[in-house]
Amino acid sequence: MKWLLEIGDKQEYEEKLGENYVHIPNDYLSSDIITDIYGEKFDPSDSTLQSKVIVAGKNIEVMELNNQVLERM
């Protein structure tokens, strides 16, 4: 959590990597973020889905993720 707050406050990362780049620790990376967030199988009527979110930096990435989620329903 501290790491995210530091990024939000632009602490240290701007000086080290420039204003357009942020180093993301390997612990925060995923090869299958949809499964990591929603599980292997999920039911669209499951009430817990509304409390889960995947944040992406660009609209094209959001659309790709949305399409992948819809394909799994």
N, C-alpha and C positions, 0 to 999 in steps of 0.2 A: 504494500500500500504506500509506503514511504516513497518508493521509486516512482509511482504514478504522480504523487504530489509534487515531487521534484521536477518532473517533466512539465506539469501544469504551471509551476512557478518559474519554469525555464532556468532552473538552477543547474549549474555545471555543464549540462549537455550542450548548451549553445556555444560555450567557449571551446569545448573539446571537438565537437563535430560540425559546427556551423549551424545556422538557424534552420536549415531545411532537413537536417538529419538527426535521428535519435537512435541510439543503440538500444536494442531490445534484448534483454537477457534470454538465454536459451530456455530457461524454466518457463517463460511465457509464450514460447513458440509451440505450434501444434501442426501435425501433419494432416489431421482431420478434425477441424474445429467444430464442425456440425455434430459429430458423434461425441466429442468431448463435452459439448454444452447440452445437447438434447438426448444423448444416449443412442444406442444402436437402432432401436425401434421406438417410435413414439406415435401416440394416438393424437390426432388433431383436437379431439374433445377433452384431452387431459388439461385440467385447470392449472397445472404448474407451468405449462408452456408460456403463459402470459408474464411470468416472473423471470424469464430467461431472455437474454439479448446477446447478439453478436454485433459489435461495433466495427465498422470499416471506414477507412479514410476517404474513399471515393465512391460516388454513386454507382459506377460500373461494377465495383466490387460488391456493393450491397445487392445489386440486381443478380449477379452471379450466385451469391450465397442464397438469396431468396429462391431462385430457381432450383438450386440443389436441394433446399429444404422441401420445397413443394414436390419434387420428384420422389422424395422419401416418404411422403404421406400416402 
